[in-house]
Amino acid sequence: MVTFLDHLKSGIWYVLNVQQHLLILFLVLVTIPYVFKEWKKISIILGLLIISQLLAVILGYYKIITINFAQIQIFLQIALVFLGLYNLNVHTVKSIKNEKLGVLYTLIVLFGLVFGLVVIPASFYLNQPANFSLFSLLQYTSGIWAAEIGILFLTLITSALVQHFFKITKRDWVLASAFLIIGMVLPLLIKKMI
């Protein structure tokens, strides 16, 4: 019998797997523009992501929504490119008072919904079909959430250290990170579309 800790570990390793680099890159892009003192925005971002993933897991479990995996990968990559462009547009100008959170929150909810639908088949193959239940799926998803929180905090700590020790401005850090991630995702997106 698979226990809660087994599901939790499997969920964590599912996110930390190299094949799930899109979720890691998404979390880095979402977190890079913020620092610890902006914890309210970070909490809202994380809450929206977790709630949208939970909703998608429940809808997918009851087969209300089904997905096509080839289109999902393309959508996730397009969402990463848009989020990178959003960071370049909003967070690299002198004043970020014009930050449009509605666009950011919409991207986060859409990404969470799509990624939540991807989780179901991974959890199904982990369990025997006879033991596959909504409860075991939620246990597995809680491991994914734990990994997301860990990546979020690791990104915040890395940002703080890089900006402090290397004396890099927040603007330059966001600019470099966004360009790097867009540069990693764009070739994959072009390869999928060809």
Buried (B, 14 or more C-beta within 10 A) or exposed (E): EBEEEBBBBBBBEBBEEEEBBBBBBBBBBBBBBBBEEEEEBBEBBBEBBBBBBBBBBBBBBEEEBEBEEEEBBBBBBBBBBBBBEBBBBBBBEEEEEEBEEEBBBEBBBBBBBBBBBBBBEBBBEBBEEEEBEEEBBBBBBBBBBBBBEBBBEBBBEBBEEBBEEEEBEBBBBBBEBBBBBBEBBBEBBEEEEE
